[in-house]
């Protein structure tokens, strides 16, 4: 995209974000890079309102990577509670240990160093670099891709994720100054999360509606490739895994295998869920044949 086309979108969104940004606690000026990293782990596939109280409790208990690394992984999994995808708790615990061992307890600012941490992917690495340290890098999540698809490409929905396409598209919009680039990264996400939403976009409230290619084209329906939908949760192995994890978190001791039989009626599915948890490192077999959280 030519710079003269990108600049109005960036300028308007940065100005809009100054007043429209939600007062999320990890956006405060005095939060540490570790607090930002924790927020990014927790926000993966989880709604903001569910994350806020869990993040606040986590940071109060473990304000530094070292404070988390000193405790067993089981405590991280237990504190994760019902945020979902509990492997993130294991990965965050391991990342804290790696930060202590490799970086003297300080979250690195370099994207490659962040990518080398357990559980940190391309999005999280760039988000921490940008929001914790102000590094000028493109940050692209689902909300950002939707904004770009509509405002720039004139499409109702973004195509399935593609770093080869998404990062250059965001880079083309990114302001030149470090401060504005950081604000624009956050503003694009905020717009997609609160205004340019997937099903019922509030185009009348959009600050860049005059620059939106989708609006200018008359809101055409999307006819491109779509991301595969996730299987329903009810009755799935994910649900059974969650029920088993609930029992393990509640017990501060190994849980006998017979105690888990009442968790789910389908014995074969229950066995499959337990085997998956063990394979993922979220549960370990105890000496007496029971099941426990890792490092419990």
RODO-2510 file (C-alpha; in nm, 4 decimals, decimal comma):
residues 296
     n   res          X          Y          Z
     1     x     0,0000     0,0000     0,0000
     2     x     0,1386     0,3461    -0,0867
     3     x     0,2378     0,5527     0,2150
     4     x    -0,0116     0,8273     0,1261
     5     x    -0,2959     0,5750     0,1554
     6     x    -0,1710     0,4207     0,4772
     7     x    -0,1048     0,7433     0,6672
     8     x    -0,4688     0,8612     0,7045
     9     x    -0,5789     0,5246     0,8446
    10     x    -0,2922     0,5174     1,0938
    11     x    -0,3306     0,8788     1,2021
    12     x    -0,7048     0,8538     1,2559
    13     x    -0,6804     0,5254     1,4471
    14     x    -0,4008     0,6488     1,6746
    15     x    -0,6042     0,9594     1,7608
    16     x    -0,9168     0,7508     1,8181
    17     x    -0,7338     0,5031     2,0410
    18     x    -0,6146     0,7787     2,2740
    19     x    -0,9738     0,8194     2,3967
    20     x    -1,1349     0,4861     2,3059
    21     x    -0,8843     0,2407     2,4553
    22     x    -1,0321     0,0166     2,7221
    23     x    -0,8539     0,0666     3,0577
    24     x    -0,7090    -0,2837     3,0674
    25     x    -0,4658    -0,3301     3,3574
    26     x    -0,1760    -0,4586     3,1445
    27     x    -0,1907    -0,1362     2,9430
    28     x    -0,0944     0,0790     3,2409
    29     x     0,2292     0,2714     3,1973
    30     x     0,3962     0,1136     3,5001
    31     x     0,3376    -0,2549     3,4209
    32     x     0,6454    -0,4690     3,3727
    33     x     0,7390    -0,6603     3,0560
    34     x     0,6674    -0,9775     3,2553
    35     x     0,3132    -0,8576     3,3247
    36     x     0,2665    -0,7907     2,9528
    37     x     0,3977    -1,1376     2,8685
    38     x     0,1574    -1,2984     3,1164
    39     x    -0,1345    -1,1067     2,9669
    40     x    -0,0466    -1,2252     2,6167
    41     x    -0,0317    -1,5882     2,7289
    42     x    -0,3686    -1,5569     2,9004
    43     x    -0,5413    -1,3719     2,6171
    44     x    -0,4783    -1,6464     2,3633
    45     x    -0,8253    -1,7703     2,2658
    46     x    -0,9744    -1,6299     2,5884
    47     x    -1,2096    -1,3352     2,6404
    48     x    -1,0706    -1,0240     2,8058
    49     x    -1,3261    -1,0176     3,0875
    50     x    -1,2235    -1,3680     3,1942
    51     x    -0,8562    -1,2798     3,1838
    52     x    -0,8568    -0,9601     3,3932
    53     x    -0,9197    -1,1132     3,7404
    54     x    -0,6936    -1,4122     3,6716
    55     x    -0,4135    -1,1820     3,5467
    56     x    -0,4452    -0,9575     3,8531
    57     x    -0,4261    -1,2554     4,0884
    58     x    -0,1320    -1,4038     3,8971
    59     x     0,0737    -1,0835     3,9000
    60     x    -0,0006    -1,0284     4,2685
    61     x     0,1274    -1,3774     4,3462
    62     x     0,4103    -1,3965     4,0918
    63     x     0,5243    -1,0411     4,0082
    64     x     0,8469    -1,1600     3,8419
    65     x     0,9556    -1,4582     3,6323
    66     x     1,1786    -1,5725     3,9187
    67     x     0,8890    -1,5834     4,1648
    68     x     0,6981    -1,8194     3,9360
    69     x     1,0013    -2,0286     3,8445
    70     x     1,0659    -2,1018     4,2143
    71     x     0,7326    -2,2813     4,2464
    72     x     0,6369    -2,6203     4,0979
    73     x     0,4536    -2,6284     3,7666
    74     x     0,1528    -2,7747     3,9460
    75     x     0,0918    -2,4402     4,1173
    76     x     0,0864    -2,2610     3,7816
    77     x    -0,1653    -2,5108     3,6444
    78     x    -0,3778    -2,4833     3,9588
    79     x    -0,3742    -2,1023     3,9493
    80     x    -0,4689    -2,1087     3,5810
    81     x    -0,7999    -2,2504     3,6993
    82     x    -1,0605    -2,2512     3,4194
    83     x    -0,9025    -2,0140     3,1687
    84     x    -0,8856    -2,3042     2,9247
    85     x    -0,5995    -2,4553     2,7265
    86     x    -0,4042    -2,5247     3,0478
    87     x    -0,0899    -2,6139     2,8554
    88     x    -0,0418    -2,2376     2,8437
    89     x     0,0172    -2,2472     3,2202
    90     x     0,2877    -2,5105     3,1769
    91     x     0,4463    -2,3147     2,8953
    92     x     0,4388    -1,9921     3,0963
    93     x     0,6045    -2,1656     3,3900
    94     x     0,8734    -2,3039     3,1608
    95     x     0,9184    -1,9640     2,9945
    96     x     0,9683    -1,8073     3,3381
    97     x     1,2382    -2,0634     3,4134
    98     x     1,4075    -1,9940     3,0798
    99     x     1,3959    -1,6185     3,1426
   100     x     1,5717    -1,6715     3,4747
   101     x     1,8293    -1,9105     3,3306
   102     x     1,9046    -1,7272     3,0062
   103     x     1,8239    -1,3620     3,0706
   104     x     1,8931    -1,2990     3,4369
   105     x     1,5235    -1,2849     3,5207
   106     x     1,4436    -1,0058     3,2738
   107     x     1,2033    -1,0625     2,9837
   108     x     1,4056    -1,0102     2,6641
   109     x     1,3065    -0,7373     2,4192
   110     x     1,4480    -0,9003     2,1062
   111     x     1,1861    -1,0826     1,8967
   112     x     1,4148    -1,3785     1,8248
   113     x     1,5015    -1,4171     2,1932
   114     x     1,1322    -1,4056     2,2787
   115     x     1,0540    -1,6647     2,0128
   116     x     1,3046    -1,8989     2,1762
   117     x     1,0971    -1,9068     2,4966
   118     x     0,8577    -2,1964     2,5572
   119     x     0,5064    -2,1220     2,4325
   120     x     0,5948    -1,7915     2,2653
   121     x     0,4887    -1,7807     1,9017
   122     x     0,5268    -1,5094     1,6366
   123     x     0,2286    -1,3062     1,7565
   124     x     0,3219    -1,3138     2,1265
   125     x     0,6869    -1,2328     2,0568
   126     x     0,5973    -0,9252     1,8536
   127     x     0,3267    -0,8169     2,0971
   128     x     0,5677    -0,8233     2,3922
   129     x     0,8402    -0,6462     2,1938
   130     x     0,5964    -0,3769     2,0813
   131     x     0,3835    -0,3232     2,3919
   132     x     0,6426    -0,3843     2,6640
   133     x     0,9435    -0,2258     2,4968
   134     x     0,8098    -0,0089     2,2152
   135     x     0,9960    -0,1966     1,9419
   136     x     0,8630    -0,1003     1,5982
   137     x     0,7357    -0,4349     1,4698
   138     x     0,3993    -0,5309     1,3182
   139     x     0,1634    -0,7089     1,5569
   140     x    -0,1181    -0,9029     1,3916
   141     x    -0,4007    -1,0889     1,5624
   142     x    -0,7461    -1,1974     1,4448
   143     x    -0,8930    -0,8528     1,5068
   144     x    -0,6141    -0,6781     1,3173
   145     x    -0,6540    -0,9096     1,0195
   146     x    -1,0259    -0,8315     1,0056
   147     x    -0,9623    -0,4559     1,0089
   148     x    -0,7068    -0,4837     0,7296
   149     x    -0,9306    -0,7138     0,5259
   150     x    -1,2168    -0,4645     0,5381
   151     x    -1,0456    -0,1272     0,5401
   152     x    -0,7668    -0,2079     0,2928
   153     x    -0,8725    -0,5130     0,0906
   154     x    -1,2453    -0,4449     0,0721
   155     x    -1,3352    -0,7923     0,1995
   156     x    -1,5945    -0,8763     0,4614
   157     x    -1,3665    -1,1318     0,6273
   158     x    -0,9941    -1,2008     0,6332
   159     x    -0,8546    -1,5035     0,4560
   160     x    -0,7044    -1,7767     0,6779
   161     x    -0,3911    -1,6568     0,8632
   162     x    -0,0724    -1,6247     0,6595
   163     x     0,2349    -1,4566     0,8115
   164     x     0,3769    -1,4105     0,4620
   165     x     0,0742    -1,1958     0,3797
   166     x    -0,0382    -1,0561     0,7148
   167     x     0,2899    -0,9114     0,8442
   168     x     0,3739    -0,7152     0,5264
   169     x     0,0151    -0,5864     0,5159
   170     x     0,0448    -0,4520     0,8698
   171     x     0,3959    -0,3206     0,8089
   172     x     0,2612    -0,1155     0,5181
   173     x     0,0224     0,0595     0,7570
   174     x     0,2640     0,0993     1,0481
   175     x     0,3603     0,4622     1,1271
   176     x     0,7270     0,5526     1,1090
   177     x     0,7707     0,6757     1,4662
   178     x     0,8112     0,4229     1,7453
   179     x     0,5409     0,5733     1,9680
   180     x     0,2844     0,5942     1,6906
   181     x     0,3668     0,2421     1,5692
   182     x     0,3090     0,1026     1,9189
   183     x    -0,0207     0,2902     1,9495
   184     x    -0,1344     0,1845     1,6039
   185     x    -0,0668    -0,1832     1,6725
   186     x    -0,2913    -0,1613     1,9781
   187     x    -0,5486     0,0598     1,8051
   188     x    -0,6023    -0,1811     1,5160
   189     x    -0,6661    -0,4638     1,7629
   190     x    -0,8995    -0,2448     1,9680
   191     x    -1,1010    -0,1428     1,6639
   192     x    -1,1433    -0,5050     1,5593
   193     x    -1,2383    -0,6114     1,9117
   194     x    -1,4904    -0,3368     1,9866
   195     x    -1,6158    -0,1803     1,6598
   196     x    -1,5119    -0,3742     1,3500
   197     x    -1,6361    -0,6988     1,5037
   198     x    -1,6965    -1,0164     1,3074
   199     x    -2,0741    -1,0521     1,2949
   200     x    -2,2279    -0,7105     1,3562
   201     x    -1,9698    -0,4402     1,2812
   202     x    -2,0651    -0,0958     1,4086
   203     x    -1,9707     0,0901     1,0940
   204     x    -2,1572     0,4021     1,2078
   205     x    -1,9147     0,4290     1,5009
   206     x    -1,5995     0,3467     1,3049
   207     x    -1,3383     0,6249     1,2987
   208     x    -1,1988     0,5093     0,9621
   209     x    -1,5285     0,4487     0,7837
   210     x    -1,4388     0,7185     0,5286
   211     x    -1,1226     0,5235     0,4423
   212     x    -1,2815     0,1768     0,4409
   213     x    -1,2603    -0,0077     0,1105
   214     x    -1,5315    -0,2547     0,2134
   215     x    -1,7760     0,0279     0,2865
   216     x    -1,6861     0,2042    -0,0354
   217     x    -1,7564    -0,1154    -0,2300
   218     x    -2,1026    -0,1498    -0,0787
   219     x    -2,0231    -0,4183     0,1816
   220     x    -1,9861    -0,7157    -0,0545
   221     x    -2,0220    -1,0635     0,0969
   222     x    -1,7076    -1,2670     0,1470
   223     x    -1,6559    -1,5534    -0,0991
   224     x    -1,2944    -1,6484    -0,0304
   225     x    -1,1370    -1,9359     0,1660
   226     x    -1,2342    -1,9755     0,5297
   227     x    -1,0562    -2,1030     0,8354
   228     x    -1,1816    -2,4435     0,9463
   229     x    -1,4292    -2,4209     1,2335
   230     x    -1,3394    -2,5757     1,5661
   231     x    -1,5430    -2,8807     1,6652
   232     x    -1,8155    -2,8183     1,9245
   233     x    -1,7081    -2,8311     2,2879
   234     x    -2,0013    -3,0215     2,4363
   235     x    -1,9228    -3,3913     2,4423
   236     x    -1,5721    -3,3419     2,3043
   237     x    -1,2437    -3,4749     2,4371
   238     x    -1,1650    -3,1141     2,5338
   239     x    -1,4620    -3,1132     2,7689
   240     x    -1,3541    -3,4423     2,9267
   241     x    -0,9976    -3,3186     2,9653
   242     x    -1,1324    -3,0103     3,1405
   243     x    -1,3343    -3,2206     3,3828
   244     x    -1,0316    -3,4338     3,4699
   245     x    -0,8182    -3,1221     3,5174
   246     x    -1,0822    -2,9797     3,7512
   247     x    -1,0459    -3,2845     3,9742
   248     x    -0,6655    -3,2681     3,9716
   249     x    -0,6600    -2,8967     4,0531
   250     x    -0,8989    -2,9418     4,3440
   251     x    -0,6976    -3,2241     4,5023
   252     x    -0,3614    -3,1430     4,6597
   253     x    -0,2702    -3,5103     4,6356
   254     x    -0,2665    -3,7777     4,3670
   255     x    -0,6185    -3,8738     4,2580
   256     x    -0,6869    -4,2474     4,2415
   257     x    -0,7871    -4,3702     3,8993
   258     x    -1,1118    -4,5095     4,0424
   259     x    -1,2008    -4,1607     4,1686
   260     x    -1,2041    -4,0369     3,8108
   261     x    -1,4455    -4,2992     3,6828
   262     x    -1,7441    -4,0849     3,7736
   263     x    -1,6166    -3,7846     3,5792
   264     x    -1,7433    -3,9111     3,2424
   265     x    -1,9716    -4,1989     3,1474
   266     x    -1,7871    -4,3018     2,8322
   267     x    -1,4918    -4,4982     2,9706
   268     x    -1,3042    -4,5139     2,6404
   269     x    -1,3285    -4,1372     2,5922
   270     x    -1,2209    -4,0801     2,9515
   271     x    -0,9151    -4,3005     2,8996
   272     x    -0,8328    -4,1123     2,5810
   273     x    -0,8599    -3,7775     2,7585
   274     x    -0,6382    -3,8932     3,0463
   275     x    -0,3802    -4,0314     2,8025
   276     x    -0,3796    -3,6980     2,6213
   277     x    -0,3246    -3,5038     2,9437
   278     x    -0,0328    -3,7282     3,0364
   279     x     0,1171    -3,6951     2,6876
   280     x     0,0896    -3,3155     2,7109
   281     x     0,2593    -3,3099     3,0525
   282     x    -0,0494    -3,1730     3,2261
   283     x    -0,0869    -3,4865     3,4388
   284     x     0,1606    -3,7429     3,5659
   285     x     0,1147    -4,0955     3,6958
   286     x     0,1768    -4,1227     4,0686
   287     x     0,3605    -4,4133     4,2309
   288     x     0,0344    -4,5623     4,3581
   289     x    -0,1216    -4,5560     4,0118
   290     x    -0,3123    -4,2349     4,0685
   291     x    -0,2932    -3,9156     3,8685
   292     x    -0,1533    -3,5798     3,9758
   293     x    -0,0568    -3,2400     3,8417
   294     x     0,3066    -3,2108     3,7269
   295     x     0,5608    -3,1527     4,0036
   296     x     0,2876    -3,1854     4,2638
***
